[in-house]
Amino acid sequence: MKLYHYTSVPLAGAIFNTELKGSHYRTQHQRTVGPCIWLTTSPDPRGHGLLTGEKLTSSNVEYLKKTGRPPKNLTSHNKTQLRIQVDSEALSKWTLEDSVPSGLIAYVKLSKMLGENAIWRKSMGLSCFYDLKALSDDELRRHFKRTKTMEDTWWLYFDAIPVALIEDVAFKTLSGFVTYDFEQHGRGEYADSGLHIVPKPLLDEFHEICPPLNRFDTPQAAVFCASADSQPSVAFQAGSATWDIDLKTFASTPRLGQLPENIESVTEWTQQHCDELLSLWPAAVETYNRYYPDNPAMLPASTN
C-alpha cells in the first residue's frame, strides 16, 4: 500500500538530511499520544486540513502552541507543495507494549482504541473542509450527512521514517504532481521563505565540500535575515547540522549540531565568494521586512 505525507519545500529540506518525524496527536479527551506521523492513502492533498500558505487564524496559533510549536509569525507553510511517498510494507508493524505505541495503524482503528466516538472522527474530517465553529447547527447537520470526508484514508506511524524508505518526492504544479527538482521547484520556494540560496555554480562548489547525504538532500548555503538587527551572514545546512558564518568577521556559530570537521574549507569558500554572498543580502532583508513590516531591518551602508 502506497502512503503519502505532504509538507512544504523548506520543511522537507530538514527531513531529507535527517528523517521524517512526527508530532503529538491531541485526542477527543484532551490527552496527547505520539509523536506520530500523519500519512494518507490519498495521492491528492485536498481534504486533509493542510495549511496552504494562508495567514494563521487564532485557532491555528492556539493549536500550534498546544503541540509545542508556537509560530514565529502568522504566515503558514504551504504543506501541499511536496508529496513524500513510502510503502507501508517498509514500515514497522503496529505494536503496543507497556502502553507505548509503535508502528503503523489506521487512524480510525486507533481512534476507537482511544475511546473516541464516531462523531469526533467525523468532526476531525469535517474540520479539514470547514471552520466548524462558524457553521450554524443546520449547516453542521447537513455537512455531517452529506460531506465526504477523508479520515478513512488516514494512517498514523509511531516512529520516525528514515530517508532511505522514501520512494518518491513529487512537487505540485498546476497540471498535477511531477518529480521534485530543487533547481526547478525548490529554489524559488526557499527564497519566498527568506532563504536566498547561492546560485547553482556556487552551490555545486559547496556540495563538493559538503556532499548530499542522499538523492533528495540538498545541502544549503543561503543568505538569511533572521531579525531586525541581523548583520550579513551565511546560513549553512549540511549533514544534520546548521551553522552561520558572519560575512564581516568570518566567525562560525553553530545553531544545531556541531560544526563540520572541514569548517576551515567552508570558511575559505565563504571568504572566496564574499562579494557574491553579500550581493544576496538586500533580497534577504526585503523578504524579512515582508514578514515583519512592524519591525523592519535596515541595510548596512556598505550594501546599499
Backbone torsions as a table, in degrees:
resi	resn	phi	psi	omega
1	MET	NA	128.2	177.5
2	LYS	-83.2	134.5	179.1
3	LEU	-124.4	149.1	-174.9
4	TYR	-128.3	143.5	172.7
5	HIS	-125.9	131.1	-177.2
6	TYR	-105.7	142.7	180.0
7	THR	-158.9	178.1	178.2
8	SER	-90.9	164.8	178.3
9	VAL	-61.5	-51.8	-179.6
10	PRO	-60.3	-39.7	179.3
11	LEU	-67.4	-33.8	179.2
12	ALA	-65.0	-32.9	179.3
13	GLY	-57.0	-39.0	178.2
14	ALA	-72.2	-28.7	176.9
15	ILE	-68.7	-44.2	-171.7
16	PHE	-68.3	-20.6	177.3
17	ASN	-108.4	9.8	172.0
18	THR	-135.1	-94.7	177.5
19	GLU	-168.3	165.4	177.0
20	LEU	-83.4	119.7	-177.9
21	LYS	-115.7	162.2	-176.8
22	GLY	-105.8	-176.1	175.8
23	SER	-132.8	170.9	-176.5
24	HIS	-79.1	145.0	175.2
25	TYR	-101.3	127.3	178.2
26	ARG	-93.6	119.8	-173.1
27	THR	-80.7	174.2	177.5
28	GLN	-57.8	-30.7	-176.0
29	HIS	-98.6	20.9	174.6
30	GLN	62.6	28.7	169.0
31	ARG	-94.9	164.1	173.7
32	THR	-118.0	137.8	174.6
33	VAL	-127.2	153.2	179.4
34	GLY	117.3	-161.4	14.9
35	PRO	-73.2	154.7	179.8
36	CYS	-144.6	154.6	179.6
37	ILE	-99.5	130.7	177.0
38	TRP	-85.0	127.4	178.6
39	LEU	-129.2	163.0	177.5
40	THR	-146.7	153.6	174.1
41	THR	-83.1	-5.5	-176.4
42	SER	-83.9	124.4	176.5
43	PRO	-79.5	6.8	179.8
44	ASP	-115.9	129.8	-177.0
45	PRO	-75.0	-9.2	-177.4
46	ARG	-72.3	144.1	175.0
47	GLY	89.8	8.6	-178.3
48	HIS	-112.9	7.4	177.4
49	GLY	73.6	23.6	-177.5
50	LEU	-78.8	137.9	175.1
51	LEU	-67.9	146.6	-175.6
52	THR	-124.3	24.6	179.6
53	GLY	94.5	3.4	-179.9
54	GLU	-75.8	167.7	176.4
55	LYS	-66.3	139.0	178.8
56	LEU	-70.8	138.1	174.5
57	THR	-86.3	170.0	178.6
58	SER	-61.4	-35.3	178.2
59	SER	-70.0	-35.6	175.2
60	ASN	-60.5	-47.2	-177.9
61	VAL	-63.0	-42.8	-179.2
62	GLU	-63.4	-41.7	178.9
63	TYR	-63.7	-44.2	-179.8
64	LEU	-63.2	-36.8	177.1
65	LYS	-65.6	-41.2	-179.6
66	LYS	-64.6	-31.5	-179.5
67	THR	-92.2	11.6	176.0
68	GLY	76.8	22.5	-179.0
69	ARG	-129.6	60.2	-178.2
70	PRO	-61.2	133.6	-177.6
71	PRO	-74.8	150.8	177.8
72	LYS	-80.0	-27.0	177.0
73	ASN	-150.6	-174.0	-175.5
74	LEU	-94.6	11.2	177.5
75	THR	-94.0	129.4	-177.9
76	SER	-96.7	159.1	169.8
77	HIS	-73.8	152.2	171.4
78	ASN	-90.3	97.4	-174.4
79	LYS	-87.4	16.1	173.5
80	THR	-105.3	2.5	-173.5
81	GLN	-70.2	-45.6	-173.9
82	LEU	-116.8	139.6	177.1
83	ARG	-116.8	114.6	178.8
84	ILE	-97.1	127.5	-176.0
85	GLN	-110.1	133.0	173.2
86	VAL	-133.0	162.5	177.4
87	ASP	-102.3	130.5	-177.7
88	SER	-59.8	-29.7	-178.3
89	GLU	-66.8	-21.0	-179.7
90	ALA	-85.7	-10.4	-177.0
91	LEU	-93.4	154.9	179.9
92	SER	-65.6	145.5	177.6
93	LYS	-73.5	156.3	-177.8
94	TRP	-66.7	132.4	172.3
95	THR	-141.5	155.8	175.1
96	LEU	-140.0	103.1	-177.6
97	GLU	-121.6	125.3	-178.5
98	ASP	53.2	41.3	178.2
99	SER	66.5	14.6	178.0
100	VAL	-104.7	114.2	-178.5
101	PRO	-79.4	149.7	176.6
102	SER	-153.2	147.9	175.2
103	GLY	88.9	-165.5	-170.0
104	LEU	-101.2	134.8	178.5
105	ILE	-149.0	145.0	176.3
106	ALA	-66.0	140.2	-177.9
107	TYR	-57.7	-45.6	-177.2
108	VAL	-61.8	-40.4	179.2
109	LYS	-64.0	-44.7	179.2
110	LEU	-64.8	-41.4	-179.7
111	SER	-57.6	-42.5	178.2
112	LYS	-65.4	-40.3	178.3
113	MET	-61.6	-32.9	-178.9
114	LEU	-81.6	-2.4	179.3
115	GLY	82.4	14.6	177.2
116	GLU	-78.4	149.3	-177.1
117	ASN	-97.7	170.9	-175.8
118	ALA	-64.4	-33.3	179.0
119	ILE	-64.6	-39.1	177.6
120	TRP	-62.4	-45.5	-178.5
121	ARG	-64.3	-40.8	177.1
122	LYS	-65.1	-37.5	177.3
123	SER	-63.9	-39.0	176.8
124	MET	-59.7	-43.8	179.3
125	GLY	-66.5	-43.8	-179.6
126	LEU	-65.8	-33.5	-178.2
127	SER	-65.3	-14.8	176.3
128	CYS	-79.1	-12.7	179.3
129	PHE	-111.6	-33.3	-171.7
130	TYR	-136.0	154.9	167.8
131	ASP	-82.5	101.5	-172.2
132	LEU	-61.3	-31.6	-179.6
133	LYS	-68.9	-20.7	-178.2
134	ALA	-89.8	-6.7	-178.1
135	LEU	-88.6	145.1	172.7
136	SER	-74.2	167.3	178.8
137	ASP	-60.2	-40.2	179.4
138	ASP	-65.2	-43.3	178.3
139	GLU	-62.9	-41.2	-179.4
140	LEU	-63.4	-45.0	178.7
141	ARG	-62.7	-40.3	-179.2
142	ARG	-64.8	-42.8	-179.8
143	HIS	-69.7	-34.2	177.0
144	PHE	-60.3	-35.2	-177.7
145	LYS	-84.0	-36.0	-166.4
146	ARG	-110.2	-26.1	-173.9
147	THR	-79.9	126.3	176.7
148	LYS	-81.2	116.3	-177.6
149	THR	-105.5	171.5	-166.3
150	MET	-110.4	8.2	-174.0
151	GLU	-63.0	-24.0	177.6
152	ASP	-70.6	-13.5	178.6
153	THR	-93.4	-6.0	-172.1
154	TRP	-86.3	141.8	173.6
155	TRP	-130.6	151.1	177.5
156	LEU	-120.5	137.0	179.9
157	TYR	-120.5	117.3	-174.7
158	PHE	-94.9	53.0	173.8
159	ASP	-160.3	171.9	171.6
160	ALA	-84.5	156.0	178.0
161	ILE	-113.5	112.4	178.5
162	PRO	-67.6	153.3	-177.2
163	VAL	-60.3	-29.4	-179.4
164	ALA	-59.7	-22.4	-179.3
165	LEU	-90.4	-5.4	178.4
166	ILE	-76.8	122.0	-178.5
167	GLU	-84.8	-36.3	-173.3
168	ASP	-157.7	150.0	172.8
169	VAL	-129.4	125.1	-176.8
170	ALA	-124.2	147.6	-178.9
171	PHE	-109.1	138.0	-177.8
172	LYS	-83.1	121.6	174.2
173	THR	-114.3	176.5	179.0
174	LEU	-63.2	-25.3	-179.5
175	SER	-100.2	6.2	178.6
176	GLY	124.0	-174.5	-179.2
177	PHE	-81.7	137.4	176.9
178	VAL	-130.9	161.4	179.0
179	THR	-56.6	129.7	-175.7
180	TYR	-72.0	134.0	175.5
181	ASP	-132.0	126.8	-174.6
182	PHE	-59.4	-49.3	-175.9
183	GLU	-65.0	-38.9	-177.0
184	GLN	-78.2	-38.4	-172.6
185	HIS	-115.7	-33.4	-169.2
186	GLY	-87.1	-37.0	-173.0
187	ARG	-56.6	-47.6	-179.4
188	GLY	-64.4	-35.3	179.7
189	GLU	-68.4	-38.7	176.0
190	TYR	-62.4	-44.7	-179.3
191	ALA	-61.3	-39.3	179.9
192	ASP	-63.8	-29.3	179.4
193	SER	-88.0	-2.4	176.5
194	GLY	110.6	-10.5	-179.8
195	LEU	-94.2	102.8	-177.8
196	HIS	-94.4	94.3	-174.5
197	ILE	-75.0	143.0	-175.8
198	VAL	-59.6	153.3	179.7
199	PRO	-56.1	157.6	-172.8
200	LYS	-53.8	-44.3	179.4
201	PRO	-58.2	-41.2	177.9
202	LEU	-69.4	-38.5	179.3
203	LEU	-64.4	-39.6	177.2
204	ASP	-61.6	-40.1	176.8
205	GLU	-62.2	-45.4	-179.9
206	PHE	-61.1	-37.2	-179.8
207	HIS	-68.9	-19.1	172.4
208	GLU	-72.6	-28.7	177.9
209	ILE	-84.4	-43.2	179.9
210	CYS	-125.3	86.9	-174.1
211	PRO	-68.2	153.5	174.3
212	PRO	-59.9	148.6	179.4
213	LEU	-81.9	-23.4	-175.6
214	ASN	-160.5	-178.7	-174.0
215	ARG	-70.6	-15.1	179.2
216	PHE	-100.6	-17.3	-173.8
217	ASP	-75.3	136.8	174.0
218	THR	-130.7	89.8	176.6
219	PRO	-52.1	140.5	-170.5
220	GLN	-111.4	142.2	165.7
221	ALA	-130.9	106.1	-171.1
222	ALA	-135.5	148.8	172.6
223	VAL	-93.2	127.7	-172.1
224	PHE	-142.5	124.6	176.2
225	CYS	-94.6	111.1	-172.9
226	ALA	-91.9	-22.4	-176.9
227	SER	-155.4	171.3	-177.0
228	ALA	-63.1	-27.2	-178.4
229	ASP	-104.6	14.7	178.7
230	SER	-63.9	143.4	173.3
231	GLN	-106.4	155.9	-176.8
232	PRO	-53.7	127.6	179.6
233	SER	-154.6	170.0	177.4
234	VAL	-115.2	130.7	177.0
235	ALA	-97.6	122.7	-178.9
236	PHE	-110.1	145.6	172.2
237	GLN	-140.5	118.0	179.4
238	ALA	-156.0	150.1	-172.2
239	GLY	61.5	-130.2	174.9
240	SER	-114.8	23.3	-176.0
241	ALA	-120.1	155.9	172.1
242	THR	-131.9	144.0	179.5
243	TRP	-156.2	164.0	178.9
244	ASP	-118.4	149.8	170.4
245	ILE	-126.7	121.6	-179.8
246	ASP	-68.1	134.9	-176.5
247	LEU	-84.9	3.4	173.9
248	LYS	-107.8	-48.0	-176.9
249	THR	-97.9	-18.9	-176.6
250	PHE	62.6	25.3	174.0
251	ALA	-77.6	143.8	-179.1
252	SER	-102.4	134.6	179.3
253	THR	-129.3	114.0	178.1
254	PRO	-69.9	140.8	175.4
255	ARG	-110.4	-36.9	178.6
256	LEU	-144.7	124.7	-178.2
257	GLY	78.0	-166.8	-177.1
258	GLN	-98.6	153.5	172.5
259	LEU	-60.9	145.0	-179.9
260	PRO	-64.3	154.5	-179.7
261	GLU	-62.2	-29.1	-179.5
262	ASN	-98.7	36.7	-177.9
263	ILE	-59.0	-30.6	178.9
264	GLU	-62.4	-37.1	178.1
265	SER	-68.6	-39.0	177.9
266	VAL	-64.9	-42.0	179.2
267	THR	-64.3	-41.6	178.4
268	GLU	-61.6	-41.4	177.5
269	TRP	-62.4	-40.9	179.6
270	THR	-64.2	-44.1	178.8
271	GLN	-63.7	-41.1	-178.4
272	GLN	-62.5	-34.8	-175.3
273	HIS	-110.6	24.1	-174.0
274	CYS	-56.0	-45.9	-177.5
275	ASP	-62.5	-41.2	179.2
276	GLU	-66.7	-37.6	178.9
277	LEU	-68.0	-41.5	178.6
278	LEU	-63.9	-29.2	-179.2
279	SER	-67.1	-17.1	178.8
280	LEU	-87.2	-13.9	-173.6
281	TRP	-62.1	-42.5	179.0
282	PRO	-57.4	-38.4	178.1
283	ALA	-66.5	-36.8	178.7
284	ALA	-65.5	-40.9	177.8
285	VAL	-65.1	-42.2	179.2
286	GLU	-60.5	-41.5	179.0
287	THR	-66.0	-43.2	178.3
288	TYR	-58.3	-44.4	-178.0
289	ASN	-66.7	-26.2	176.2
290	ARG	-68.1	-36.2	179.8
291	TYR	-83.7	-27.4	-176.9
292	TYR	-129.9	65.8	-176.2
293	PRO	-65.9	-21.9	-178.3
294	ASP	-82.6	-9.9	179.9
295	ASN	-140.7	65.7	-170.8
296	PRO	-70.8	151.2	173.1
297	ALA	-91.9	153.4	179.2
298	MET	-113.3	146.5	177.0
299	LEU	-76.5	134.4	171.7
300	PRO	-60.1	150.2	-176.7
301	ALA	-56.6	-32.5	-175.9
302	SER	-71.8	-16.2	-178.9
303	THR	-103.3	-1.4	179.6
304	ASN	-75.8	NA	NA
